[in-house]
Amino acid sequence: MPPLQALAALHGFWIVLAIASLALVLHRLTPERLRLLGLASTATGVVGLLAFIGWDLTNWLGTVAPEFRRYSFQRILFAIGTNSDVPLVQVTAAGAVCWIAGAVRRRRNDSANHLVES
């Protein structure tokens, strides 16, 4: 396992990169494109997390004694926390923010258009 400071620095790097990307994207995309980007990013992150968790648990469960299998949830959190190479959690969170922001903006635009038409 890498040192805690290195893990924190790498996760922090991915978070800063995600926030910077979000700031750029939130101001430039239309609500529909923002929602689609968020949906795609969230789906990609969730599928990546599920694949990573499945792969890690399959390998881990094959090497531990049966009495340690009850710690599978802790193993999942440990594996995600120590995996700083691929920002799966950050991509999923950024996608969810884009998805929600796009949906909120779309609703605001629809309600504003409805008020103008009335």
GIKA-V94699 format. One record per residue. N is the residue number from 1. PHI is phi in whole degrees, 0 to 359 (NA if undefined). PSI is psi in radians with two decimals (none if undefined). Layout:
<<N:PHI:PSI> <N:PHI:PSI>>
This chain:
<<1:NA:2.36> <2:292:2.81> <3:300:2.64> <4:300:-0.68> <5:296:-0.68> <6:293:-0.74> <7:298:-0.79> <8:297:-0.71> <9:295:-0.75> <10:291:-0.73> <11:295:-0.68> <12:298:-0.70> <13:300:-0.82> <14:295:-0.63> <15:293:-0.78> <16:297:-0.74> <17:297:-0.70> <18:294:-0.72> <19:294:-0.74> <20:297:-0.74> <21:296:-0.72> <22:298:-0.75> <23:299:-0.71> <24:291:-0.81> <25:289:-0.68> <26:298:-0.50> <27:269:-0.29> <28:253:-0.41> <29:264:2.65> <30:289:2.80> <31:303:-0.69> <32:293:-0.78> <33:292:-0.63> <34:297:-0.76> <35:296:-0.73> <36:293:-0.73> <37:299:-0.74> <38:296:-0.74> <39:298:-0.78> <40:294:-0.76> <41:293:-0.74> <42:296:-0.79> <43:297:-0.74> <44:297:-0.77> <45:296:-0.74> <46:294:-0.77> <47:297:-0.73> <48:298:-0.75> <49:297:-0.77> <50:297:-0.73> <51:295:-0.77> <52:297:-0.80> <53:296:-0.77> <54:299:-0.77> <55:294:-0.80> <56:293:-0.77> <57:295:-0.68> <58:301:-0.81> <59:291:-0.73> <60:291:-0.78> <61:296:-0.46> <62:285:-0.24> <63:250:-0.19> <64:256:2.77> <65:290:2.66> <66:303:-0.52> <67:288:-0.25> <68:268:-0.08> <69:293:-0.35> <70:290:-0.20> <71:264:0.40> <72:298:-0.71> <73:296:-0.75> <74:296:-0.63> <75:296:-0.70> <76:299:-0.83> <77:298:-0.71> <78:297:-0.80> <79:296:-0.74> <80:293:-0.73> <81:294:-0.58> <82:267:-0.05> <83:267:1.59> <84:259:0.05> <85:284:-0.67> <86:238:2.14> <87:277:1.13> <88:294:-0.76> <89:292:-0.73> <90:293:-0.69> <91:295:-0.73> <92:297:-0.78> <93:294:-0.76> <94:296:-0.69> <95:297:-0.71> <96:295:-0.68> <97:296:-0.78> <98:298:-0.77> <99:299:-0.84> <100:293:-0.77> <101:298:-0.72> <102:296:-0.71> <103:293:-0.71> <104:294:-0.79> <105:296:-0.67> <106:296:-0.75> <107:297:-0.72> <108:297:-0.78> <109:296:-0.73> <110:296:-0.73> <111:289:-0.60> <112:292:-0.69> <113:293:-0.63> <114:294:-0.69> <115:292:-0.64> <116:292:-0.67> <117:290:-0.48> <118:284:none>>
